[in-house]
Amino acid sequence: MLPVQLEDVQAAANRLRGQVRRTPVVRDDALSDRGVTLWLKAENLQHIGAFKARGALHAVGRLPPKVRERGLVTYSSGNHAQAVALAAQRFGIPASIAMPTDAPKVKVASVRALGASIVFAGTTSSERKERALSIAKETGASVIEPFDHPHIVAGAGTATLELTEEVRARTDGAGLDAIVVPVGGGGLLAGACVVCAAAGIHVYTAEPNGCDAMAQSLAAGTRVSVQPAPTLGDGLKPVQVGALNFEIAKHVVRGSHLVNDSEMGRGLVHVLTRHKMLLEPSGAAALAVAMREVLPGSPKHVGVLLSGGNVDPATVARLLTEHADA
């Protein structure tokens, strides 16, 4: 039995009703000539431009009011930072965020606009976590984990729950055969695994080259630490995946795949030019895997989680030039 159950995700969906957007599911027929339909879950259109709003709002909402009033603290490269800042704004409480010194400017600006305080701490998730824990000890604020907590996993899982429900309705009950999920710390993946295990849907992962903590962990049978390599996928570069998330993923994930910057860039441009939606490179990682047609078993309906859309305009301009034929 998985440590987070489908009933937990369903309960999170009920709690989050009216707090998060039920984001669109876009049909992509780029592979239709080969008998494959891709179903893109547009979490780039979620509040704060990423799926992270689901987990943060759910986790903060589950805190006892007296505890919540003492404020929030977290550590994040950007999207979870924005999500916790949004939750703090909604509840009218303070939030302190430990962010990396190389965080994208667009994400830093968004956190500040939401009213949270930022402390810059190194370039790795371990450095950010150490600083966040120090702030929590000093202030009594609650640490909202970016990915390794059952409330975060259940909240993140609501994106996959919506995706599976909609595809089932639009395919006369056939539903998804497989899903590809981008992996950083593994919260989105763990939530997807919970939902898909109950539905018999095969789960595959997408990680940037050199940032494959989950792939290495699954291969080793235990959590492995990595020193993240440079990548456009700034939201997918943890030193280590979450313990809870690995415990769930190791029972469900069918295969791991790595993507490079060029593939993420092509995925970003494909969605921007074909579907008029803006992704960040991390948000295009799963699409890059799905479009390779490397998934076993010849799946006909493949779900793709577009995890976020917070990207610097200069990066978009460069990628549009580099991948004009995408």
CORCOR-V484323 format. One record per residue. SS is DSSP state (~ for helix, > for strand, _ for the rest). Layout:
BEGIN
ss
SS
SS
END
This chain:
BEGIN
ss
_
_
_
_
_
~
~
~
~
~
~
~
~
~
~
~
>
_
_
>
_
_
_
_
>
>
>
>
_
_
_
~
~
~
_
_
>
>
>
>
>
>
~
~
~
_
~
~
~
>
_
~
~
~
~
~
~
~
~
~
~
~
_
_
~
~
~
~
_
_
_
>
>
>
>
_
_
_
~
~
~
~
~
~
~
~
~
~
~
~
~
_
_
_
>
>
>
>
>
_
_
_
_
_
~
~
~
~
~
~
~
~
~
_
_
_
>
>
>
>
_
_
_
_
~
~
~
~
~
~
~
~
~
~
~
~
~
~
~
_
_
>
>
_
_
_
_
_
_
~
~
~
~
~
~
~
~
~
~
~
~
~
~
~
~
~
~
~
~
~
_
_
_
_
_
_
_
>
>
>
>
>
_
_
_
_
~
~
~
~
~
~
~
~
~
~
~
~
~
_
_
>
>
>
>
>
>
>
_
_
_
_
~
~
~
~
~
~
~
~
_
_
_
_
_
_
_
_
_
_
_
_
_
_
_
_
_
_
_
_
_
_
~
~
~
~
~
~
~
~
~
~
>
>
>
>
>
>
>
_
~
~
~
~
~
~
~
~
~
~
~
~
~
~
~
_
_
_
_
_
~
~
~
~
~
~
~
~
~
~
_
_
_
_
_
_
_
_
_
_
>
>
>
>
>
>
_
>
_
_
_
_
~
~
~
~
~
~
~
~
~
~
_
_
_
_
END
